[in-house]
Every structure is written in structure tokens, then in C-alpha cells.
């Protein structure tokens, strides 16, 4: 939704106007306000309604995070195993 809004606002702009459009969005105050607005929306949608979905978000987010953290180690292990098989080691 946000990308569609940005695209529709930029559609009528000239190329010289684009940096002036994005520069205020990259300020610290704007980013803080956007994050706060997102957290307020999340709180209103899930926390105030006593939904179980935040628990799912934590569980699935934790699983994805642990997978991404372990992925480099697993890739090194598999590469070592492949290298050993190619060179006749056990």
C-alpha cells in the first residue's frame, strides 16, 4: 500500500523534483514518527483486540531469525562436506 501511494504521488513529478520529495522522508524525525505510527497501528490492531497473532509473530519471527543466524554455519558445513567427498575423504 505504501509503495502504491509513493508511486502515485511521484507519477506526475519531474526528475529534478524527486530528491526534494524524498529528502524530508529520510530525516530522523520523520523516521521516528513513522515507526511510532506503525507501532501505534500494531497496538490498536493486535494488542487492544486481545488477538493471539502477536504470539504467532514472535514464534515465527524467532524461527526465521534463528534459521538466518545458523545459515552461514550450515553452509560452511555443507561446503566442507562436499569438498571432502570430492577429494576422497570420509
Residue, then its C-alpha position, 0 to 999 in steps of 0.5 A: x500500500x505504501x509503495x502504491x501511494x509513493x508511486x502515485x504521488x511521484x507519477x506526475x513529478x519531474x526528475x529534478x523534483x524527486x530528491x526534494x520529495x524524498x529528502x524530508x522522508x529520510x530525516x530522523x524525525x520523520x523516521x521516528x514518527x513513522x515507526x511510532x505510527x506503525x507501532x501505534x497501528x500494531x497496538x490498536x490492531x493486535x494488542x487492544x483486540x486481545x488477538x493471539x497473532x502477536x504470539x504467532x509473530x514472535x514464534x515465527x519471527x524467532x524461527x526465521x531469525x534463528x534459521x538466518x543466524x545458523x545459515x552461514x554455519x550450515x553452509x560452511x558445513x555443507x561446503x566442507x562436506x562436499x569438498x571432502x567427498x570430492x577429494x576422497x575423504x570420509 
